[in-house]
Amino acid sequence: MIEDEIIHWWKDEKGEQHRTIFRIESDEPTQSNGFPRDGLITVRVVNTVSATAIKLSPSEALQVSTQLLSVAKELMNKKRRMWQSHED
């Protein structure tokens, strides 16, 4: 199931527009031989040239999302500090 996707438009050196899609997909947990198995999170990157994907366990996906959140917050805080020094 597709959970979400981010479409990023960009221009190459010739000025032609391209798009890259960052898609998050999920597969429900299952049972195998009577034992519960984790679901999967698939992160897929598709553009006009290629496509690639990585399948993550829920714990791996949580680790990646925690790191992304931390880095994103730090970058946003740095920008805020730059704006504050710019306004002073």
N, CA, C and O atoms as a Maestro MAE file, in Angstrom:
{
 s_m_m2io_version
 :::
 2.0.0
}

f_m_ct {
 s_m_title
 :::
 protein
 m_atom[352] {
  # First column is atom index #
  i_m_mmod_type
  r_m_x_coord
  r_m_y_coord
  r_m_z_coord
  i_m_residue_number
  s_m_chain_name
  s_m_pdb_residue_name
  s_m_pdb_atom_name
  i_m_atomic_number
  :::
  1 25 0.835 -1.155 0.000 1 A "MET " " N  " 7
  2 3 0.000 0.000 0.000 1 A "MET " " CA " 6
  3 2 0.897 1.241 0.000 1 A "MET " " C  " 6
  4 15 1.864 1.304 0.759 1 A "MET " " O  " 8
  5 25 0.588 2.211 -0.833 2 A "ILE " " N  " 7
  6 3 1.340 3.463 -0.860 2 A "ILE " " CA " 6
  7 2 0.855 4.326 0.302 2 A "ILE " " C  " 6
  8 15 -0.328 4.653 0.396 2 A "ILE " " O  " 8
  9 25 1.771 4.683 1.170 3 A "GLU " " N  " 7
  10 3 1.452 5.499 2.340 3 A "GLU " " CA " 6
  11 2 1.553 6.990 2.029 3 A "GLU " " C  " 6
  12 15 0.695 7.780 2.423 3 A "GLU " " O  " 8
  13 25 2.604 7.358 1.321 4 A "ASP " " N  " 7
  14 3 2.816 8.764 0.985 4 A "ASP " " CA " 6
  15 2 3.884 8.843 -0.092 4 A "ASP " " C  " 6
  16 15 4.673 7.917 -0.281 4 A "ASP " " O  " 8
  17 25 3.891 9.977 -0.798 5 A "GLU " " N  " 7
  18 3 4.970 10.215 -1.739 5 A "GLU " " CA " 6
  19 2 5.222 11.709 -1.858 5 A "GLU " " C  " 6
  20 15 4.311 12.532 -1.770 5 A "GLU " " O  " 8
  21 25 6.486 12.023 -2.061 6 A "ILE " " N  " 7
  22 3 6.917 13.395 -2.251 6 A "ILE " " CA " 6
  23 2 7.437 13.496 -3.671 6 A "ILE " " C  " 6
  24 15 8.293 12.712 -4.082 6 A "ILE " " O  " 8
  25 25 6.918 14.467 -4.426 7 A "ILE " " N  " 7
  26 3 7.384 14.674 -5.794 7 A "ILE " " CA " 6
  27 2 8.277 15.892 -5.805 7 A "ILE " " C  " 6
  28 15 7.876 16.978 -5.387 7 A "ILE " " O  " 8
  29 25 9.491 15.703 -6.285 8 A "HIS " " N  " 7
  30 3 10.483 16.774 -6.342 8 A "HIS " " CA " 6
  31 2 10.768 17.080 -7.814 8 A "HIS " " C  " 6
  32 15 11.233 16.218 -8.560 8 A "HIS " " O  " 8
  33 25 10.481 18.317 -8.217 9 A "TRP " " N  " 7
  34 3 10.761 18.753 -9.589 9 A "TRP " " CA " 6
  35 2 12.118 19.443 -9.618 9 A "TRP " " C  " 6
  36 15 12.459 20.196 -8.706 9 A "TRP " " O  " 8
  37 25 12.898 19.181 -10.682 10 A "TRP " " N  " 7
  38 3 14.209 19.811 -10.817 10 A "TRP " " CA " 6
  39 2 14.523 20.006 -12.289 10 A "TRP " " C  " 6
  40 15 13.929 19.366 -13.157 10 A "TRP " " O  " 8
  41 25 15.463 20.897 -12.556 11 A "LYS " " N  " 7
  42 3 15.883 21.174 -13.933 11 A "LYS " " CA " 6
  43 2 17.312 20.705 -14.126 11 A "LYS " " C  " 6
  44 15 18.159 20.882 -13.250 11 A "LYS " " O  " 8
  45 25 17.577 20.105 -15.281 12 A "ASP " " N  " 7
  46 3 18.935 19.686 -15.596 12 A "ASP " " CA " 6
  47 2 19.717 20.872 -16.173 12 A "ASP " " C  " 6
  48 15 19.198 21.985 -16.259 12 A "ASP " " O  " 8
  49 25 20.955 20.621 -16.560 13 A "GLU " " N  " 7
  50 3 21.802 21.705 -17.056 13 A "GLU " " CA " 6
  51 2 21.293 22.320 -18.361 13 A "GLU " " C  " 6
  52 15 21.684 23.435 -18.705 13 A "GLU " " O  " 8
  53 25 20.426 21.612 -19.092 14 A "LYS " " N  " 7
  54 3 19.819 22.148 -20.313 14 A "LYS " " CA " 6
  55 2 18.537 22.926 -20.023 14 A "LYS " " C  " 6
  56 15 17.942 23.507 -20.930 14 A "LYS " " O  " 8
  57 25 18.115 22.935 -18.759 15 A "GLY " " N  " 7
  58 3 16.901 23.636 -18.383 15 A "GLY " " CA " 6
  59 2 15.631 22.803 -18.521 15 A "GLY " " C  " 6
  60 15 14.526 23.310 -18.331 15 A "GLY " " O  " 8
  61 25 15.793 21.515 -18.854 16 A "GLU " " N  " 7
  62 3 14.629 20.633 -18.984 16 A "GLU " " CA " 6
  63 2 14.175 20.170 -17.610 16 A "GLU " " C  " 6
  64 15 14.991 19.842 -16.748 16 A "GLU " " O  " 8
  65 25 12.858 20.148 -17.417 17 A "GLN " " N  " 7
  66 3 12.309 19.748 -16.113 17 A "GLN " " CA " 6
  67 2 12.208 18.238 -15.998 17 A "GLN " " C  " 6
  68 15 11.856 17.547 -16.954 17 A "GLN " " O  " 8
  69 25 12.522 17.740 -14.815 18 A "HIS " " N  " 7
  70 3 12.426 16.318 -14.488 18 A "HIS " " CA " 6
  71 2 11.760 16.199 -13.128 18 A "HIS " " C  " 6
  72 15 11.633 17.178 -12.392 18 A "HIS " " O  " 8
  73 25 11.342 14.998 -12.810 19 A "ARG " " N  " 7
  74 3 10.788 14.781 -11.481 19 A "ARG " " CA " 6
  75 2 11.384 13.522 -10.868 19 A "ARG " " C  " 6
  76 15 11.738 12.563 -11.553 19 A "ARG " " O  " 8
  77 25 11.475 13.573 -9.569 20 A "THR " " N  " 7
  78 3 11.885 12.423 -8.776 20 A "THR " " CA " 6
  79 2 10.786 12.189 -7.752 20 A "THR " " C  " 6
  80 15 10.315 13.125 -7.107 20 A "THR " " O  " 8
  81 25 10.386 10.944 -7.610 21 A "ILE " " N  " 7
  82 3 9.346 10.584 -6.652 21 A "ILE " " CA " 6
  83 2 9.976 9.785 -5.521 21 A "ILE " " C  " 6
  84 15 10.670 8.795 -5.752 21 A "ILE " " O  " 8
  85 25 9.724 10.227 -4.304 22 A "PHE " " N  " 7
  86 3 10.143 9.521 -3.095 22 A "PHE " " CA " 6
  87 2 8.870 8.936 -2.506 22 A "PHE " " C  " 6
  88 15 8.012 9.671 -2.017 22 A "PHE " " O  " 8
  89 25 8.748 7.613 -2.551 23 A "ARG " " N  " 7
  90 3 7.499 6.962 -2.147 23 A "ARG " " CA " 6
  91 2 7.738 6.040 -0.955 23 A "ARG " " C  " 6
  92 15 8.732 5.317 -0.895 23 A "ARG " " O  " 8
  93 25 6.800 6.085 -0.010 24 A "ILE " " N  " 7
  94 3 6.836 5.195 1.146 24 A "ILE " " CA " 6
  95 2 5.668 4.221 1.012 24 A "ILE " " C  " 6
  96 15 4.512 4.627 0.893 24 A "ILE " " O  " 8
  97 25 5.987 2.945 1.035 25 A "GLU " " N  " 7
  98 3 4.986 1.884 0.903 25 A "GLU " " CA " 6
  99 2 5.057 0.978 2.129 25 A "GLU " " C  " 6
  100 15 6.089 0.907 2.797 25 A "GLU " " O  " 8
  101 25 3.955 0.287 2.420 26 A "SER " " N  " 7
  102 3 3.969 -0.642 3.550 26 A "SER " " CA " 6
  103 2 3.316 -1.961 3.163 26 A "SER " " C  " 6
  104 15 2.403 -2.013 2.339 26 A "SER " " O  " 8
  105 25 3.812 -3.018 3.784 27 A "ASP " " N  " 7
  106 3 3.228 -4.353 3.678 27 A "ASP " " CA " 6
  107 2 2.839 -4.770 5.086 27 A "ASP " " C  " 6
  108 15 3.630 -4.641 6.020 27 A "ASP " " O  " 8
  109 25 1.635 -5.264 5.235 28 A "GLU " " N  " 7
  110 3 1.103 -5.648 6.546 28 A "GLU " " CA " 6
  111 2 1.910 -6.791 7.165 28 A "GLU " " C  " 6
  112 15 2.518 -7.583 6.444 28 A "GLU " " O  " 8
  113 25 1.917 -6.878 8.504 29 A "PRO " " N  " 7
  114 3 2.519 -8.041 9.165 29 A "PRO " " CA " 6
  115 2 1.798 -9.322 8.724 29 A "PRO " " C  " 6
  116 15 0.618 -9.296 8.376 29 A "PRO " " O  " 8
  117 25 2.522 -10.425 8.747 30 A "THR " " N  " 7
  118 3 1.968 -11.710 8.323 30 A "THR " " CA " 6
  119 2 2.279 -12.773 9.374 30 A "THR " " C  " 6
  120 15 2.937 -12.510 10.381 30 A "THR " " O  " 8
  121 25 1.785 -13.978 9.106 31 A "GLN " " N  " 7
  122 3 2.159 -15.126 9.926 31 A "GLN " " CA " 6
  123 2 2.854 -16.129 9.024 31 A "GLN " " C  " 6
  124 15 2.414 -16.389 7.904 31 A "GLN " " O  " 8
  125 25 3.940 -16.685 9.523 32 A "SER " " N  " 7
  126 3 4.674 -17.705 8.788 32 A "SER " " CA " 6
  127 2 4.916 -18.866 9.732 32 A "SER " " C  " 6
  128 15 5.527 -18.699 10.787 32 A "SER " " O  " 8
  129 25 4.442 -20.034 9.359 33 A "ASN " " N  " 7
  130 3 4.549 -21.227 10.215 33 A "ASN " " CA " 6
  131 2 3.962 -20.970 11.598 33 A "ASN " " C  " 6
  132 15 4.468 -21.477 12.600 33 A "ASN " " O  " 8
  133 25 2.891 -20.180 11.645 34 A "GLY " " N  " 7
  134 3 2.212 -19.908 12.898 34 A "GLY " " CA " 6
  135 2 2.833 -18.810 13.746 34 A "GLY " " C  " 6
  136 15 2.348 -18.518 14.839 34 A "GLY " " O  " 8
  137 25 3.909 -18.199 13.249 35 A "PHE " " N  " 7
  138 3 4.578 -17.140 14.011 35 A "PHE " " CA " 6
  139 2 4.365 -15.792 13.334 35 A "PHE " " C  " 6
  140 15 4.460 -15.692 12.111 35 A "PHE " " O  " 8
  141 25 4.078 -14.753 14.119 36 A "PRO " " N  " 7
  142 3 3.921 -13.413 13.547 36 A "PRO " " CA " 6
  143 2 5.246 -12.898 12.983 36 A "PRO " " C  " 6
  144 15 6.305 -13.087 13.580 36 A "PRO " " O  " 8
  145 25 5.165 -12.256 11.840 37 A "ARG " " N  " 7
  146 3 6.326 -11.641 11.199 37 A "ARG " " CA " 6
  147 2 6.062 -10.154 11.019 37 A "ARG " " C  " 6
  148 15 4.934 -9.734 10.760 37 A "ARG " " O  " 8
  149 25 7.118 -9.367 11.161 38 A "ASP " " N  " 7
  150 3 6.996 -7.922 10.964 38 A "ASP " " CA " 6
  151 2 6.466 -7.606 9.578 38 A "ASP " " C  " 6
  152 15 6.666 -8.366 8.630 38 A "ASP " " O  " 8
  153 25 5.792 -6.481 9.474 39 A "GLY " " N  " 7
  154 3 5.477 -5.932 8.173 39 A "GLY " " CA " 6
  155 2 6.738 -5.306 7.603 39 A "GLY " " C  " 6
  156 15 7.785 -5.308 8.251 39 A "GLY " " O  " 8
  157 25 6.644 -4.779 6.410 40 A "LEU " " N  " 7
  158 3 7.794 -4.149 5.781 40 A "LEU " " CA " 6
  159 2 7.452 -2.727 5.375 40 A "LEU " " C  " 6
  160 15 6.309 -2.420 5.037 40 A "LEU " " O  " 8
  161 25 8.448 -1.871 5.412 41 A "ILE " " N  " 7
  162 3 8.330 -0.522 4.884 41 A "ILE " " CA " 6
  163 2 9.281 -0.460 3.698 41 A "ILE " " C  " 6
  164 15 10.469 -0.758 3.827 41 A "ILE " " O  " 8
  165 25 8.755 -0.074 2.553 42 A "THR " " N  " 7
  166 3 9.580 0.071 1.360 42 A "THR " " CA " 6
  167 2 9.712 1.543 1.044 42 A "THR " " C  " 6
  168 15 8.719 2.266 0.959 42 A "THR " " O  " 8
  169 25 10.947 1.981 0.869 43 A "VAL " " N  " 7
  170 3 11.227 3.342 0.440 43 A "VAL " " CA " 6
  171 2 11.690 3.230 -1.006 43 A "VAL " " C  " 6
  172 15 12.687 2.571 -1.303 43 A "VAL " " O  " 8
  173 25 10.951 3.886 -1.904 44 A "ARG " " N  " 7
  174 3 11.219 3.766 -3.334 44 A "ARG " " CA " 6
  175 2 11.537 5.148 -3.902 44 A "ARG " " C  " 6
  176 15 10.844 6.122 -3.606 44 A "ARG " " O  " 8
  177 25 12.584 5.227 -4.717 45 A "VAL " " N  " 7
  178 3 12.946 6.465 -5.406 45 A "VAL " " CA " 6
  179 2 12.856 6.186 -6.903 45 A "VAL " " C  " 6
  180 15 13.535 5.305 -7.430 45 A "VAL " " O  " 8
  181 25 12.005 6.953 -7.570 46 A "VAL " " N  " 7
  182 3 11.761 6.756 -8.994 46 A "VAL " " CA " 6
  183 2 11.995 8.089 -9.698 46 A "VAL " " C  " 6
  184 15 11.465 9.119 -9.280 46 A "VAL " " O  " 8
  185 25 12.791 8.067 -10.766 47 A "ASN " " N  " 7
  186 3 12.933 9.261 -11.590 47 A "ASN " " CA " 6
  187 2 12.914 8.870 -13.059 47 A "ASN " " C  " 6
  188 15 12.668 7.711 -13.393 47 A "ASN " " O  " 8
  189 25 13.170 9.819 -13.924 48 A "THR " " N  " 7
  190 3 13.072 9.554 -15.360 48 A "THR " " CA " 6
  191 2 14.159 8.613 -15.861 48 A "THR " " C  " 6
  192 15 14.053 8.079 -16.965 48 A "THR " " O  " 8
  193 25 15.195 8.405 -15.071 49 A "VAL " " N  " 7
  194 3 16.310 7.573 -15.493 49 A "VAL " " CA " 6
  195 2 16.269 6.183 -14.880 49 A "VAL " " C  " 6
  196 15 16.595 5.202 -15.549 49 A "VAL " " O  " 8
  197 25 15.872 6.087 -13.613 50 A "SER " " N  " 7
  198 3 15.949 4.795 -12.931 50 A "SER " " CA " 6
  199 2 14.959 4.729 -11.775 50 A "SER " " C  " 6
  200 15 14.246 5.685 -11.472 50 A "SER " " O  " 8
  201 25 14.948 3.566 -11.148 51 A "ALA " " N  " 7
  202 3 14.147 3.349 -9.946 51 A "ALA " " CA " 6
  203 2 14.929 2.437 -9.024 51 A "ALA " " C  " 6
  204 15 15.602 1.509 -9.473 51 A "ALA " " O  " 8
  205 25 14.838 2.706 -7.743 52 A "THR " " N  " 7
  206 3 15.484 1.846 -6.765 52 A "THR " " CA " 6
  207 2 14.622 1.815 -5.507 52 A "THR " " C  " 6
  208 15 13.832 2.726 -5.259 52 A "THR " " O  " 8
  209 25 14.785 0.774 -4.731 53 A "ALA " " N  " 7
  210 3 13.984 0.645 -3.514 53 A "ALA " " CA " 6
  211 2 14.798 -0.068 -2.451 53 A "ALA " " C  " 6
  212 15 15.722 -0.827 -2.744 53 A "ALA " " O  " 8
  213 25 14.425 0.200 -1.206 54 A "ILE " " N  " 7
  214 3 15.007 -0.515 -0.082 54 A "ILE " " CA " 6
  215 2 13.861 -0.927 0.828 54 A "ILE " " C  " 6
  216 15 12.964 -0.133 1.111 54 A "ILE " " O  " 8
  217 25 13.898 -2.171 1.282 55 A "LYS " " N  " 7
  218 3 12.882 -2.679 2.200 55 A "LYS " " CA " 6
  219 2 13.463 -2.662 3.604 55 A "LYS " " C  " 6
  220 15 14.559 -3.165 3.849 55 A "LYS " " O  " 8
  221 25 12.705 -2.072 4.520 56 A "LEU " " N  " 7
  222 3 13.159 -1.920 5.902 56 A "LEU " " CA " 6
  223 2 12.201 -2.611 6.859 56 A "LEU " " C  " 6
  224 15 10.993 -2.651 6.626 56 A "LEU " " O  " 8
  225 25 12.745 -3.148 7.925 57 A "SER " " N  " 7
  226 3 11.900 -3.648 9.003 57 A "SER " " CA " 6
  227 2 11.349 -2.428 9.741 57 A "SER " " C  " 6
  228 15 11.884 -1.330 9.587 57 A "SER " " O  " 8
  229 25 10.306 -2.594 10.530 58 A "PRO " " N  " 7
  230 3 9.799 -1.450 11.297 58 A "PRO " " CA " 6
  231 2 10.863 -0.810 12.193 58 A "PRO " " C  " 6
  232 15 10.894 0.414 12.316 58 A "PRO " " O  " 8
  233 25 11.727 -1.598 12.814 59 A "SER " " N  " 7
  234 3 12.763 -1.016 13.682 59 A "SER " " CA " 6
  235 2 13.801 -0.245 12.865 59 A "SER " " C  " 6
  236 15 14.281 0.798 13.310 59 A "SER " " O  " 8
  237 25 14.154 -0.744 11.677 60 A "GLU " " N  " 7
  238 3 15.079 -0.006 10.814 60 A "GLU " " CA " 6
  239 2 14.452 1.300 10.335 60 A "GLU " " C  " 6
  240 15 15.116 2.336 10.300 60 A "GLU " " O  " 8
  241 25 13.171 1.249 9.966 61 A "ALA " " N  " 7
  242 3 12.475 2.453 9.513 61 A "ALA " " CA " 6
  243 2 12.397 3.484 10.636 61 A "ALA " " C  " 6
  244 15 12.551 4.681 10.393 61 A "ALA " " O  " 8
  245 25 12.160 3.028 11.852 62 A "LEU " " N  " 7
  246 3 12.117 3.938 12.994 62 A "LEU " " CA " 6
  247 2 13.479 4.578 13.229 62 A "LEU " " C  " 6
  248 15 13.560 5.766 13.545 62 A "LEU " " O  " 8
  249 25 14.531 3.815 13.081 63 A "GLN " " N  " 7
  250 3 15.888 4.344 13.240 63 A "GLN " " CA " 6
  251 2 16.175 5.423 12.189 63 A "GLN " " C  " 6
  252 15 16.716 6.478 12.520 63 A "GLN " " O  " 8
  253 25 15.816 5.165 10.927 64 A "VAL " " N  " 7
  254 3 16.024 6.138 9.852 64 A "VAL " " CA " 6
  255 2 15.186 7.385 10.100 64 A "VAL " " C  " 6
  256 15 15.681 8.503 9.957 64 A "VAL " " O  " 8
  257 25 13.919 7.201 10.470 65 A "SER " " N  " 7
  258 3 13.042 8.364 10.669 65 A "SER " " CA " 6
  259 2 13.496 9.213 11.845 65 A "SER " " C  " 6
  260 15 13.383 10.438 11.799 65 A "SER " " O  " 8
  261 25 14.003 8.589 12.891 66 A "THR " " N  " 7
  262 3 14.517 9.331 14.044 66 A "THR " " CA " 6
  263 2 15.727 10.164 13.637 66 A "THR " " C  " 6
  264 15 15.855 11.319 14.042 66 A "THR " " O  " 8
  265 25 16.603 9.584 12.846 67 A "GLN " " N  " 7
  266 3 17.793 10.311 12.379 67 A "GLN " " CA " 6
  267 2 17.404 11.450 11.446 67 A "GLN " " C  " 6
  268 15 17.953 12.547 11.550 67 A "GLN " " O  " 8
  269 25 16.460 11.205 10.529 68 A "LEU " " N  " 7
  270 3 15.987 12.259 9.629 68 A "LEU " " CA " 6
  271 2 15.378 13.418 10.423 68 A "LEU " " C  " 6
  272 15 15.637 14.584 10.124 68 A "LEU " " O  " 8
  273 25 14.578 13.097 11.423 69 A "LEU " " N  " 7
  274 3 13.961 14.123 12.253 69 A "LEU " " CA " 6
  275 2 15.022 14.961 12.953 69 A "LEU " " C  " 6
  276 15 14.923 16.188 12.985 69 A "LEU " " O  " 8
  277 25 16.023 14.316 13.507 70 A "SER " " N  " 7
  278 3 17.090 15.013 14.216 70 A "SER " " CA " 6
  279 2 17.862 15.948 13.279 70 A "SER " " C  " 6
  280 15 18.099 17.109 13.616 70 A "SER " " O  " 8
  281 25 18.244 15.455 12.133 71 A "VAL " " N  " 7
  282 3 18.996 16.266 11.170 71 A "VAL " " CA " 6
  283 2 18.139 17.420 10.660 71 A "VAL " " C  " 6
  284 15 18.625 18.546 10.558 71 A "VAL " " O  " 8
  285 25 16.873 17.161 10.340 72 A "ALA " " N  " 7
  286 3 15.982 18.206 9.831 72 A "ALA " " CA " 6
  287 2 15.792 19.312 10.866 72 A "ALA " " C  " 6
  288 15 15.828 20.493 10.521 72 A "ALA " " O  " 8
  289 25 15.591 18.944 12.122 73 A "LYS " " N  " 7
  290 3 15.425 19.947 13.181 73 A "LYS " " CA " 6
  291 2 16.679 20.802 13.325 73 A "LYS " " C  " 6
  292 15 16.588 22.020 13.477 73 A "LYS " " O  " 8
  293 25 17.837 20.176 13.279 74 A "GLU " " N  " 7
  294 3 19.089 20.915 13.422 74 A "GLU " " CA " 6
  295 2 19.277 21.892 12.262 74 A "GLU " " C  " 6
  296 15 19.689 23.032 12.477 74 A "GLU " " O  " 8
  297 25 18.981 21.463 11.045 75 A "LEU " " N  " 7
  298 3 19.109 22.357 9.889 75 A "LEU " " CA " 6
  299 2 18.131 23.529 9.988 75 A "LEU " " C  " 6
  300 15 18.491 24.662 9.669 75 A "LEU " " O  " 8
  301 25 16.914 23.270 10.422 76 A "MET " " N  " 7
  302 3 15.935 24.342 10.580 76 A "MET " " CA " 6
  303 2 16.363 25.321 11.672 76 A "MET " " C  " 6
  304 15 16.190 26.531 11.522 76 A "MET " " O  " 8
  305 25 16.915 24.810 12.761 77 A "ASN " " N  " 7
  306 3 17.403 25.680 13.835 77 A "ASN " " CA " 6
  307 2 18.565 26.544 13.361 77 A "ASN " " C  " 6
  308 15 18.644 27.719 13.718 77 A "ASN " " O  " 8
  309 25 19.469 25.978 12.562 78 A "LYS " " N  " 7
  310 3 20.585 26.753 12.019 78 A "LYS " " CA " 6
  311 2 20.065 27.878 11.130 78 A "LYS " " C  " 6
  312 15 20.571 28.999 11.188 78 A "LYS " " O  " 8
  313 25 19.058 27.586 10.311 79 A "LYS " " N  " 7
  314 3 18.484 28.623 9.452 79 A "LYS " " CA " 6
  315 2 17.851 29.718 10.303 79 A "LYS " " C  " 6
  316 15 18.018 30.901 10.007 79 A "LYS " " O  " 8
  317 25 17.127 29.342 11.353 80 A "ARG " " N  " 7
  318 3 16.517 30.345 12.240 80 A "ARG " " CA " 6
  319 2 17.579 31.257 12.854 80 A "ARG " " C  " 6
  320 15 17.409 32.474 12.923 80 A "ARG " " O  " 8
  321 25 18.680 30.639 13.299 81 A "ARG " " N  " 7
  322 3 19.761 31.443 13.884 81 A "ARG " " CA " 6
  323 2 20.363 32.383 12.845 81 A "ARG " " C  " 6
  324 15 20.735 33.510 13.170 81 A "ARG " " O  " 8
  325 25 20.460 31.930 11.604 82 A "MET " " N  " 7
  326 3 20.982 32.786 10.532 82 A "MET " " CA " 6
  327 2 20.039 33.965 10.304 82 A "MET " " C  " 6
  328 15 20.494 35.096 10.133 82 A "MET " " O  " 8
  329 25 18.723 33.711 10.302 83 A "TRP " " N  " 7
  330 3 17.760 34.786 10.132 83 A "TRP " " CA " 6
  331 2 17.834 35.765 11.290 83 A "TRP " " C  " 6
  332 15 17.766 36.978 11.087 83 A "TRP " " O  " 8
  333 25 17.973 35.244 12.506 84 A "GLN " " N  " 7
  334 3 18.054 36.115 13.679 84 A "GLN " " CA " 6
  335 2 19.278 37.022 13.609 84 A "GLN " " C  " 6
  336 15 19.189 38.209 13.923 84 A "GLN " " O  " 8
  337 25 20.408 36.478 13.204 85 A "SER " " N  " 7
  338 3 21.622 37.311 13.098 85 A "SER " " CA " 6
  339 2 21.499 38.281 11.929 85 A "SER " " C  " 6
  340 15 22.064 39.373 11.975 85 A "SER " " O  " 8
  341 25 20.777 37.905 10.894 86 A "HIS " " N  " 7
  342 3 20.555 38.780 9.745 86 A "HIS " " CA " 6
  343 2 19.686 39.971 10.109 86 A "HIS " " C  " 6
  344 15 19.895 41.078 9.612 86 A "HIS " " O  " 8
  345 25 18.699 39.738 10.989 87 A "GLU " " N  " 7
  346 3 17.771 40.803 11.394 87 A "GLU " " CA " 6
  347 2 18.383 41.744 12.421 87 A "GLU " " C  " 6
  348 15 17.930 42.880 12.567 87 A "GLU " " O  " 8
  349 25 19.419 41.281 13.142 88 A "ASP " " N  " 7
  350 3 20.052 42.130 14.179 88 A "ASP " " CA " 6
  351 2 20.911 43.218 13.606 88 A "ASP " " C  " 6
  352 15 21.499 43.999 14.354 88 A "ASP " " O  " 8
  :::
 }
 m_bond[351] {
  # First column is bond index #
  i_m_from
  i_m_to
  i_m_order
  :::
  1 1 2 1
  2 2 3 1
  3 3 4 2
  4 3 5 1
  5 5 6 1
  6 6 7 1
  7 7 8 2
  8 7 9 1
  9 9 10 1
  10 10 11 1
  11 11 12 2
  12 11 13 1
  13 13 14 1
  14 14 15 1
  15 15 16 2
  16 15 17 1
  17 17 18 1
  18 18 19 1
  19 19 20 2
  20 19 21 1
  21 21 22 1
  22 22 23 1
  23 23 24 2
  24 23 25 1
  25 25 26 1
  26 26 27 1
  27 27 28 2
  28 27 29 1
  29 29 30 1
  30 30 31 1
  31 31 32 2
  32 31 33 1
  33 33 34 1
  34 34 35 1
  35 35 36 2
  36 35 37 1
  37 37 38 1
  38 38 39 1
  39 39 40 2
  40 39 41 1
  41 41 42 1
  42 42 43 1
  43 43 44 2
  44 43 45 1
  45 45 46 1
  46 46 47 1
  47 47 48 2
  48 47 49 1
  49 49 50 1
  50 50 51 1
  51 51 52 2
  52 51 53 1
  53 53 54 1
  54 54 55 1
  55 55 56 2
  56 55 57 1
  57 57 58 1
  58 58 59 1
  59 59 60 2
  60 59 61 1
  61 61 62 1
  62 62 63 1
  63 63 64 2
  64 63 65 1
  65 65 66 1
  66 66 67 1
  67 67 68 2
  68 67 69 1
  69 69 70 1
  70 70 71 1
  71 71 72 2
  72 71 73 1
  73 73 74 1
  74 74 75 1
  75 75 76 2
  76 75 77 1
  77 77 78 1
  78 78 79 1
  79 79 80 2
  80 79 81 1
  81 81 82 1
  82 82 83 1
  83 83 84 2
  84 83 85 1
  85 85 86 1
  86 86 87 1
  87 87 88 2
  88 87 89 1
  89 89 90 1
  90 90 91 1
  91 91 92 2
  92 91 93 1
  93 93 94 1
  94 94 95 1
  95 95 96 2
  96 95 97 1
  97 97 98 1
  98 98 99 1
  99 99 100 2
  100 99 101 1
  101 101 102 1
  102 102 103 1
  103 103 104 2
  104 103 105 1
  105 105 106 1
  106 106 107 1
  107 107 108 2
  108 107 109 1
  109 109 110 1
  110 110 111 1
  111 111 112 2
  112 111 113 1
  113 113 114 1
  114 114 115 1
  115 115 116 2
  116 115 117 1
  117 117 118 1
  118 118 119 1
  119 119 120 2
  120 119 121 1
  121 121 122 1
  122 122 123 1
  123 123 124 2
  124 123 125 1
  125 125 126 1
  126 126 127 1
  127 127 128 2
  128 127 129 1
  129 129 130 1
  130 130 131 1
  131 131 132 2
  132 131 133 1
  133 133 134 1
  134 134 135 1
  135 135 136 2
  136 135 137 1
  137 137 138 1
  138 138 139 1
  139 139 140 2
  140 139 141 1
  141 141 142 1
  142 142 143 1
  143 143 144 2
  144 143 145 1
  145 145 146 1
  146 146 147 1
  147 147 148 2
  148 147 149 1
  149 149 150 1
  150 150 151 1
  151 151 152 2
  152 151 153 1
  153 153 154 1
  154 154 155 1
  155 155 156 2
  156 155 157 1
  157 157 158 1
  158 158 159 1
  159 159 160 2
  160 159 161 1
  161 161 162 1
  162 162 163 1
  163 163 164 2
  164 163 165 1
  165 165 166 1
  166 166 167 1
  167 167 168 2
  168 167 169 1
  169 169 170 1
  170 170 171 1
  171 171 172 2
  172 171 173 1
  173 173 174 1
  174 174 175 1
  175 175 176 2
  176 175 177 1
  177 177 178 1
  178 178 179 1
  179 179 180 2
  180 179 181 1
  181 181 182 1
  182 182 183 1
  183 183 184 2
  184 183 185 1
  185 185 186 1
  186 186 187 1
  187 187 188 2
  188 187 189 1
  189 189 190 1
  190 190 191 1
  191 191 192 2
  192 191 193 1
  193 193 194 1
  194 194 195 1
  195 195 196 2
  196 195 197 1
  197 197 198 1
  198 198 199 1
  199 199 200 2
  200 199 201 1
  201 201 202 1
  202 202 203 1
  203 203 204 2
  204 203 205 1
  205 205 206 1
  206 206 207 1
  207 207 208 2
  208 207 209 1
  209 209 210 1
  210 210 211 1
  211 211 212 2
  212 211 213 1
  213 213 214 1
  214 214 215 1
  215 215 216 2
  216 215 217 1
  217 217 218 1
  218 218 219 1
  219 219 220 2
  220 219 221 1
  221 221 222 1
  222 222 223 1
  223 223 224 2
  224 223 225 1
  225 225 226 1
  226 226 227 1
  227 227 228 2
  228 227 229 1
  229 229 230 1
  230 230 231 1
  231 231 232 2
  232 231 233 1
  233 233 234 1
  234 234 235 1
  235 235 236 2
  236 235 237 1
  237 237 238 1
  238 238 239 1
  239 239 240 2
  240 239 241 1
  241 241 242 1
  242 242 243 1
  243 243 244 2
  244 243 245 1
  245 245 246 1
  246 246 247 1
  247 247 248 2
  248 247 249 1
  249 249 250 1
  250 250 251 1
  251 251 252 2
  252 251 253 1
  253 253 254 1
  254 254 255 1
  255 255 256 2
  256 255 257 1
  257 257 258 1
  258 258 259 1
  259 259 260 2
  260 259 261 1
  261 261 262 1
  262 262 263 1
  263 263 264 2
  264 263 265 1
  265 265 266 1
  266 266 267 1
  267 267 268 2
  268 267 269 1
  269 269 270 1
  270 270 271 1
  271 271 272 2
  272 271 273 1
  273 273 274 1
  274 274 275 1
  275 275 276 2
  276 275 277 1
  277 277 278 1
  278 278 279 1
  279 279 280 2
  280 279 281 1
  281 281 282 1
  282 282 283 1
  283 283 284 2
  284 283 285 1
  285 285 286 1
  286 286 287 1
  287 287 288 2
  288 287 289 1
  289 289 290 1
  290 290 291 1
  291 291 292 2
  292 291 293 1
  293 293 294 1
  294 294 295 1
  295 295 296 2
  296 295 297 1
  297 297 298 1
  298 298 299 1
  299 299 300 2
  300 299 301 1
  301 301 302 1
  302 302 303 1
  303 303 304 2
  304 303 305 1
  305 305 306 1
  306 306 307 1
  307 307 308 2
  308 307 309 1
  309 309 310 1
  310 310 311 1
  311 311 312 2
  312 311 313 1
  313 313 314 1
  314 314 315 1
  315 315 316 2
  316 315 317 1
  317 317 318 1
  318 318 319 1
  319 319 320 2
  320 319 321 1
  321 321 322 1
  322 322 323 1
  323 323 324 2
  324 323 325 1
  325 325 326 1
  326 326 327 1
  327 327 328 2
  328 327 329 1
  329 329 330 1
  330 330 331 1
  331 331 332 2
  332 331 333 1
  333 333 334 1
  334 334 335 1
  335 335 336 2
  336 335 337 1
  337 337 338 1
  338 338 339 1
  339 339 340 2
  340 339 341 1
  341 341 342 1
  342 342 343 1
  343 343 344 2
  344 343 345 1
  345 345 346 1
  346 346 347 1
  347 347 348 2
  348 347 349 1
  349 349 350 1
  350 350 351 1
  351 351 352 2
  :::
 }
}
